[in-house]
Amino acid sequence: MDWIIDNAPIIGLLFFVAFFMVMVVWVYRPKSKKKFDNFANIPFEEDRKEARDE
């Protein structure tokens, strides 16, 4: 148990670096581009609906 307590900062750092790297790979994979483009356009959908209603 003392080993974990003594090395907690480096374990935490390695965990967050690994998490960051996994997120970068997940976000920038080619398959996810269309999904994130759709998410980026969500704020404009309401404007399009209002323009159609007028």
Secondary structure, 3 states (H helix, E strand, C coil): CHHHHHCHHHHHHHHHHHHHHHHHHHHCCHHHHHHHHHHHCHHHHHHHHHHHHC
